[in-house]
Amino acid sequence: MVKHTEPMEHIVIVRGSVVSLVCEAHGVPPPVFTWLKDNDLLSRHQNNLLHDGGESRFQLLNVQLEDTGIYSCIAKNQAGTSSKTFNLTVLGRSDNIKEIS
């Protein structure tokens, strides 16, 4: 069985922004992707998951402070397992920062 783990990717983003976490894996048969947040299955976020062949994307359109955490993508087929982990940090908007409109 082949096992591959990519280094953790650190992402820092401001609350209210959009973030896409991308995981790629190719194989025969095509791998099945599973997403976790803090080791819990992200099944309730099915609308945020996009699968396109050997790529899986988890997208948050309006990131909030509670979205901070460790996200993992696991791709698995009969040949083995591949995983990628993202450390997502969400920053609140400071009162000192004024938005330009």
N, C-alpha and C positions, 0 to 999 in steps of 0.2 A: 504494500500500500504506500502510495506517495503522499507525503504531507508537506505543505508549503505554507509558511507564515511570513507575511510582509511586515516590515517595521511599522510601528504605530505612527499615524499621521496626526499632527496636532493642528487643530483649526480653532481660531479665535474670531468671533463674529459679534456684531452689535445686535441687541434685541430688536426685533421687527424686520430683520433682513431675511434673505432667502439663502438657503444652503443646500447643496447637493453632495451627497457622499456616493462615490462611484466605486464599484467593485467589478473586476473583470476576471473571468475564468473560462477556459475553453477546454473541451474534451469530447470523447466519444465513449458512451452517450453524453449528451449535453448535461452539464452539472445543474443541480437544483440549488438555488440560493436561499439562505435563511439569514434574516437580520435580527440582531439582539441589541437591546439597550441595557447596560448595567447587568448583563447576563439574563435578562428577561426577554422573551419572544415579542417581537413587534407586530403581532398579528392584528392588533386593533388599528394599526396604521396602514392597512392594505392600500388605501387610496394614495398613499405617499410613495408606494413602491412601483417602479417601472422596470420591466424586464425586456431586454432586446438582445436576443441571441446569447452571446457570451458576456453580456454586461447587465448588471443590476444596479439601479440607482434609487437611493432613498432621499427624498426631497422634503424639506420643510419650508413652507412659503412665508411664514410669519413667526420666526424663531422667538421663543420666550425663555426667560431665565430657567424655568423648569426643564427645558430641553438640554441643558448642560449634562454631560455624561460621557460614558464610554460606549461607543457604537461598534458592533462587530458584524462583519459579513462573512458567512461561511458558505463556500461552494463545495458541493460533494457529489461524487459519482462513484461508480464501481472501482475506478482506478485510484481514488484517494480523496483527500480533502485539502482545500486551500482556504486561507482566511486572511482578512485584513481588518485592522482595528483603527478607529478614529477617536481621538480625545477632543470632544467638542466643548468649548468654553464660550458661554454667552455673556456678554457684558451689558449691563444696564446703561441707558443713556444718562449721562451726567447732566445735572442742572446747569453746569457751566458751559455746555455745548449748545449753541443755538443753531437750529436748522435753517438753511438758506432755501427760500422758496421763490 
